[in-house]
Each structure stands twice: as structure tokens, then as C-alpha cells.
Amino acid sequence: MHTLAFDGRLGASGDMLLGALIAAGADPTALDPVEAALDVRYLVEPTTKAGIDATSVDVIVDGDGDEAAHDHSHDHDHSHDHDHSHDHDHSHAEGAGPLRTYPEVVALVEGMDLRPPVERDALAVFRRLGEAEAAVHGTDLDETHFHEVGADDAVADVVGTCLLLDDLGVERIVTAPVAVGGGTVSMSHGTYPVPAPAVTELLTDADWSIRGGPVERELLTPTGAAILAELAEGVDRLPTLDVDATGYGAGDADFPDHPNVLRAIVGDGGGGLRSESISVLETTLDDATPEVLGSLHETLGDAGALDVSVVPTTMKKSRPGHLVKVVVDPTDAERVARRLAEETGTLGVREGSAGHRWIADRAMETVTLDVDGEDYAVGVKVASDADGRVYDVSAEYDDALAVARATDLSVREVLWRAERVARE
């Protein structure tokens, strides 16, 4: 599977995304539809950040002054005291173009004559931004003004990123944990702690993780957060790839100990299983009844457990007992541990260090079996890898039992027939 992986150890912003994608092989001429629709120009230049060759992208808004004033920086989208900071993200910069409501942004994007997937992705990103702004300011979506991200340069960042992604032709986008920085950020409504309120709101629905630091600056902007939240799948570490290209998108600032860049890596995945973070909870019991033990799969599953196993063991003084092991998402560990204690009466629950599990993509399909002229439905679980290659099918036992009872077939025969149909 052709994959794009972002490594955001110094955060992400609109201009850094643009630079990283161009550096990784996207054709800058893919940005032409934005320049045709808006009074903007993209200034793409090589630069160096702490010894790393990178690509900077400046969005020049016509009427914003002579070009020389912009050649040295990315101030088109930064105005607050943060080395990545974007004017369109937090405080509208003079000359950045008109501010717009959410419906006005939608109408503008729909009028750009973009390819359907590009338009769909751009509109989805702006909807996330609009919903975040509405939640922060307590307004309705259609009445929300994009005070921070509705100007020409912000639209150029979002639509431009979607155009470059389309040009790369990747099938999957992933991101490792993204740094948010620290300290405070100045916005049109005041000074707030990092991450900014809109970023925090966007992160509630993101499929990837964040980390603080490594500098006391805002590193993840609302535009960067919205693009990644809509388009990228979270991974805890970079996936296994046969690398085709890599590139670095530059941020504004120069940090003494850190290259201020966003890395993009493009390559083909090995078709392995997906990785996700887990914690393992354990407790030993010597007085739990069979009824309680038998109910733990259901009761702990209701609390968020991913898997539950109960294993006979020997406890102190050679007493027989049971070891209960529960696999959970780390964010659910405390809630599931409390439920485990309540259900069993245990006096303590151990949590193992966070690790990973490798899982298949799973889907349920329904197949139809013709038995003596009658149609019977059987559910089949299909397991596939990251490239979509099916490596296992398993018919649902309860469905097969129902068919067997209604016919002269054995359960084993029904299972075999259903799985054969699914494979075909």
C-alpha cells in the first residue's frame, strides 16, 4: 500500500505540510487552481534548519506588499509569539485577505473546480475547523466566522495540502505522535495556554496522539491539526516502509537544538497488520465464583476492555486460584481497573507497561447458502492485512447452527460452505 507517513516531532502547520509534501515529491504546479481562484501566490524555496535541508512555502497575498518582504520568512501565516505561528490560525494579519463565514468558505472551495476527492477532503477539513470554532465560541456552525482560519492564506494552506496529497497519489496517510509545544499563544481573543482552544477541540476527534514540548512555543496550529485530524491515521511509531522519497517542510523559527521541520516519508508498506497501543491489567483471585469469572468478558467489555482471559493458577500457600488478564486501550485502563475491582472484590490491579498489539482489519460479511432450493444467511468474519489482502475467513457458529437445525446438514458442513463462498 502506497503510504505517506508524517513525523511531527516539531509540530505541524499549514506551511510545513505544504513544504514537506513538495519536498517528498509532490509537483508544485498542482497548486495552480488555488492561485487561479484567489489573489495569492505560493513562494517555494529551499532553506536549511539546524543543518537539515528543507523546503519553505510562503503564501503571498497580492497587495500584501512587495515580494522581498516575504522572501525571508513564512510570516504569511504567523503573527503571534510562536515560532511556527500562523496569522490565519490565531490573529488575522493585515493583507491576509478577507475573513469568511463557514458557508462562504464552502462556496469558495466548491467554486474552484477541484477534482472530487480534493474538494471532498478540503471541505471535510474546513468542516472540522468550523465545528471547532463553533464549539470554542459557542456559536452555530453556519454563523461561525473563521476569525483565525478563513483568510486567503489559510484557504491556500488547506486546499493546497489536499491538492499536493492528490498529486502524490498515496493510499494511506499516517502520523506518529505530534508535538504541541508549550507556553502560551496570543490570539485575537486573548492569551491562552498551548495547545490553543481550537487545537484542543480538534484533538478530541483525532485518531492520533500528541506530546508536549520539546520547546516552549506553539508547534501545532489549528490548520495543521485539522488537516491531520481529518486525513491521517495515528500510529505510535513509523510503519515498515520501502521508502521511495522523503522530505522536510520548514517552519519559521530557528531553534538552537532542534531542526524546525516536519518530515514526510513516502513508500510502500509491507502489508503487515496494524499496530495499536495497549495496556495489560492483571489481578489474581482465590475466592471468585464461577459465575463472576464467567461474566467478566461481558462486564469488563462494557467498560471498554478489548480482551479478557481467565487462567487457572496457583497462589500463595499453594491455593488454587485464577489469573485475570485484561487488554485495554491505555486511556481506558483506570476505568476498566475500577470495574474489575468492583466485580471481583480484588484488593489490587496491576497495569503492565504500555505496549502494542498487532491486529488485522476485520469486517463482517453475510453470505447466502442455497440448501435444497432455500436461501440461508450466514455471517462471516473476514480478516485482512494493511494492504487489504484477505488471509482468513471464519463463519459465525450461531448462524451455522441455525442453518444446520433447519436442514439436514451438519454444523461443520455449513461452516465449510459459508467460508468457501466468502473466499470466492
Order of alpha helices (4+ residues) and beta strands (2+ residues): beta-alpha-alpha-beta-beta-alpha-alpha-alpha-alpha-beta-beta-beta-beta-alpha-beta-alpha-beta-beta-beta-beta-alpha-beta-beta-alpha-beta-beta-beta-beta-beta-alpha-alpha
